[in-house]
């Protein structure tokens, strides 16, 4: 059994990763008796951490929201700054940390008192993030609700707009959220359709947890990101972009990040592959690389590049 200090940190971490922990299960995870667990819970309360307890056979513990910030050596101003920064990062302003930011934001919001939440919401409402690439914006509160449902294995209900513009109410068992190619996707088991589905979060509205818990299912892919990529690749209306660039693979990778697959050919050339629904995005990438290239496919990309090139030539025709 770990010493008291490390055990307390472990207990606090577990309380932050689930909305509710049955007492027996929590004690088992910590490898302590339920009596020791109760003493540790009391120590957390003495330190200012708001932990609720329910008694009885199904009794357990839950980290309360809205009572007070725990003594994390953060004052109110620092807590607000962290929450605003995490919301900005979760929207894609900083590449590569979107999913981590949502997880951290979920923990911060969970213990933030209402007066500070109102300040965060006001700051967010009157600021406009500038995300390179012009991807669709997603409400940070929506991301937080979905992340909590994924964390707590709790069914989620929401309004959804399909690609064809139809509207429907969906109930799902949420698995993971994935940030890919300037968009957020929810991977979930669709309760009505009895199958795994991918939902674009920017088309999702009014997400609400139902209170019904579920046992997590095994995803038919190595991870959620791979599942989303396979789903996007199978959509007939999307474009499979394939371009050979006369530029070093590592230099191209710095520009594309994880939004494209870069395969080295030799020291001075590489192959770029990506699946998109808007050819303006690969055109922007090719312009940013500033190297010669050959388009293998699709033909529509060649047409789009010709149109853009002609526009640029016309627009600069009067320059000397």
Helices and strands as residue ranges (DSSP letters): H 4-17, E 21-22, H 23-30, H 34-46, E 51-54, E 60-63, H 76-88, I 89-93, H 98-110, H 114-125, H 140-152, E 154-161, E 167-180, E 183-190, E 195-200, G 201-203, E 204-213, H 224-233, E 239-245, H 249-256, G 257-259, E 261-266, E 269-276, H 279-289, E 293-297, H 299-315
